[in-house]
């Protein structure tokens, strides 16, 4: 599923996306850059960490489309750590995101 419209600014927004995945019987999701609010990208708000953890709790694997070079050093650190997991990966392109989701699913 690819999220369209709206921004993830709170943990509740993340839960709304999880509910949408469950309603559509999928455990794969891609978050485009325009869905990632400033609050999501700000490490001090913990929104990204909370949303990623909730997705992991519900077994939903996700990618976010984002050039991490344009983010803060703390968010880049979070992104690099997340990219070592099997549940959440930050990608620069849609092709990279799709490839990661398919490869991880096959593993």
VENMO-V847714 format. One record per residue. OMEGA is omega in degrees with one decimal (999 if undefined). NEAR is the number of other ideal C-beta (glycine too) atoms within 10 Angstrom. Layout:
# VENMO-V847714
OMEGA:NEAR
OMEGA:NEAR
This chain:
# VENMO-V847714
175.2:17
178.4:14
175.6:21
178.2:10
178.9:7
179.0:12
172.9:15
-178.6:22
-177.6:16
175.3:16
179.1:16
176.8:10
177.3:19
178.2:23
176.7:15
178.1:13
176.6:21
178.1:20
179.1:11
177.4:14
-179.1:20
179.1:13
-178.4:9
177.7:11
176.3:7
174.7:12
178.7:18
-176.9:18
174.0:22
-179.7:20
177.9:25
-177.8:16
-175.7:12
174.8:12
-177.5:21
-176.4:23
173.8:17
178.6:10
178.2:16
-175.3:23
-179.8:22
-176.8:15
-175.9:16
-179.9:9
-179.1:16
-177.0:13
-178.2:22
-179.5:24
179.0:15
-179.4:16
179.0:25
-180.0:19
178.6:15
178.5:15
178.2:21
179.8:15
-177.8:10
177.3:14
-179.8:11
178.8:21
-174.2:20
169.8:26
172.9:24
178.5:26
-173.4:19
170.6:20
-174.2:11
178.0:19
-179.1:7
-178.2:10
-179.8:18
177.5:13
-179.9:8
178.2:12
176.9:20
177.9:15
176.7:13
-178.4:20
-179.8:18
176.1:11
179.6:12
-177.4:18
175.4:14
-179.3:8
177.7:12
-176.7:11
-175.7:17
-177.9:23
177.3:20
-175.1:25
177.4:20
-174.6:13
176.2:10
179.7:13
178.8:9
179.6:14
-179.8:23
179.5:15
179.4:13
-179.9:18
-179.5:19
-179.3:11
-179.4:9
179.9:15
-179.3:11
-178.1:6
999:6
